[in-house]
Structures are given as C-alpha cells and as structure tokens.
Amino acid sequence: MIAAGKPARANGVARPQTQDETGWLLAVAAAFLVVHIVALTICDRATADRTAPGQLALSQECD
C-alpha cells in the first residue's frame, strides 16, 4: 500500500554485508568446525583406549 506518495518497502530489508563482516563470519564458522573436529577426535580416542583388548588383560592381572 502506498501512503502519502511514498512507495511501500518491506520492513525486513536485508542490508548487504561488508567484507569485514563476512570475514568474521567465516572465521567463526572455521573455528566452530575445528573445535568440533578436535573434540570428536578426543572422544573417539578415549573410547578406543577404554575398549582396547589389552586393557581388560591388564586390569585382570592387577586384581
């Protein structure tokens, strides 16, 4: 609807991102991925160490 001779505009018009904002977003996304890959690697190794075949034999010898 046109009111008082002004063209209607959408309220949620997205402004274009600057290069600086895009760089920060990419850096945050990359850091997010790196942190999660490292965390998954640590969890995977901890699980593998817990279920190692020699682990059971060592614990039985120590008892």
Distance bins in CASP14 RR format, pairs under 12 A and 6 or more apart:
PFRMAT RR
TARGET T0000
AUTHOR 0000-0000-0000
RMODE 2
METHOD distances of the structure
MODEL  1
1 7 0 0 0 0 0 1 0 0 0 0 0
1 8 1 0 1 0 0 0 0 0 0 0 0
1 9 0 0 0 0 0 1 0 0 0 0 0
2 8 1 0 1 0 0 0 0 0 0 0 0
2 9 0 0 0 0 0 1 0 0 0 0 0
3 9 0 0 0 0 0 1 0 0 0 0 0
15 21 0 0 0 0 1 0 0 0 0 0 0
16 22 0 0 0 0 1 0 0 0 0 0 0
17 23 0 0 0 0 1 0 0 0 0 0 0
17 24 0 0 0 0 1 0 0 0 0 0 0
17 25 1 0 0 1 0 0 0 0 0 0 0
17 26 0 0 0 0 0 1 0 0 0 0 0
18 24 0 0 0 0 1 0 0 0 0 0 0
18 25 0 0 0 0 0 1 0 0 0 0 0
19 25 0 0 0 0 0 1 0 0 0 0 0
19 26 0 0 0 0 0 1 0 0 0 0 0
20 26 0 0 0 0 0 1 0 0 0 0 0
20 27 0 0 0 0 0 1 0 0 0 0 0
21 27 0 0 0 0 0 1 0 0 0 0 0
21 28 0 0 0 0 0 1 0 0 0 0 0
22 28 0 0 0 0 0 1 0 0 0 0 0
22 29 0 0 0 0 0 1 0 0 0 0 0
23 29 0 0 0 0 1 0 0 0 0 0 0
23 30 0 0 0 0 1 0 0 0 0 0 0
23 31 0 0 0 0 0 1 0 0 0 0 0
24 30 0 0 0 0 0 1 0 0 0 0 0
24 31 0 0 0 0 0 1 0 0 0 0 0
25 31 0 0 0 0 0 1 0 0 0 0 0
25 32 0 0 0 0 0 1 0 0 0 0 0
26 32 0 0 0 0 0 1 0 0 0 0 0
26 33 0 0 0 0 0 1 0 0 0 0 0
27 33 0 0 0 0 0 1 0 0 0 0 0
27 34 0 0 0 0 0 1 0 0 0 0 0
28 34 0 0 0 0 0 1 0 0 0 0 0
28 35 0 0 0 0 0 1 0 0 0 0 0
29 35 0 0 0 0 0 1 0 0 0 0 0
29 36 0 0 0 0 0 1 0 0 0 0 0
30 36 0 0 0 0 0 1 0 0 0 0 0
30 37 0 0 0 0 0 1 0 0 0 0 0
31 37 0 0 0 0 0 1 0 0 0 0 0
31 38 0 0 0 0 0 1 0 0 0 0 0
32 38 0 0 0 0 0 1 0 0 0 0 0
32 39 0 0 0 0 0 1 0 0 0 0 0
33 39 0 0 0 0 0 1 0 0 0 0 0
33 40 0 0 0 0 0 1 0 0 0 0 0
34 40 0 0 0 0 0 1 0 0 0 0 0
34 41 0 0 0 0 0 1 0 0 0 0 0
35 41 0 0 0 0 0 1 0 0 0 0 0
35 42 0 0 0 0 0 1 0 0 0 0 0
36 42 0 0 0 0 0 1 0 0 0 0 0
36 43 0 0 0 0 0 1 0 0 0 0 0
37 43 0 0 0 0 0 1 0 0 0 0 0
37 44 0 0 0 0 0 1 0 0 0 0 0
38 44 0 0 0 0 0 1 0 0 0 0 0
38 45 0 0 0 0 0 1 0 0 0 0 0
39 45 0 0 0 0 0 1 0 0 0 0 0
39 46 0 0 0 0 0 1 0 0 0 0 0
40 46 0 0 0 0 0 1 0 0 0 0 0
40 47 0 0 0 0 0 1 0 0 0 0 0
41 47 0 0 0 0 0 1 0 0 0 0 0
41 48 0 0 0 0 0 1 0 0 0 0 0
42 48 0 0 0 0 0 1 0 0 0 0 0
42 49 0 0 0 0 0 1 0 0 0 0 0
43 49 0 0 0 0 0 1 0 0 0 0 0
43 50 0 0 0 0 0 1 0 0 0 0 0
44 50 0 0 0 0 0 1 0 0 0 0 0
44 51 0 0 0 0 0 1 0 0 0 0 0
45 51 0 0 0 0 0 1 0 0 0 0 0
45 52 0 0 0 0 0 1 0 0 0 0 0
46 52 0 0 0 0 0 1 0 0 0 0 0
47 55 0 0 0 0 0 1 0 0 0 0 0
48 54 0 0 0 0 0 1 0 0 0 0 0
48 55 0 0 0 0 0 1 0 0 0 0 0
49 55 1 0 0 1 0 0 0 0 0 0 0
49 58 0 0 0 0 0 1 0 0 0 0 0
50 56 0 0 0 0 0 1 0 0 0 0 0
50 59 0 0 0 0 0 1 0 0 0 0 0
52 58 0 0 0 0 1 0 0 0 0 0 0
52 59 0 0 0 0 0 1 0 0 0 0 0
53 59 0 0 0 0 0 1 0 0 0 0 0
54 60 0 0 0 0 1 0 0 0 0 0 0
54 61 0 0 0 0 0 1 0 0 0 0 0
55 61 0 0 0 0 0 1 0 0 0 0 0
55 62 0 0 0 0 0 1 0 0 0 0 0
56 62 0 0 0 0 0 1 0 0 0 0 0
56 63 0 0 0 0 0 1 0 0 0 0 0
57 63 0 0 0 0 0 1 0 0 0 0 0
END
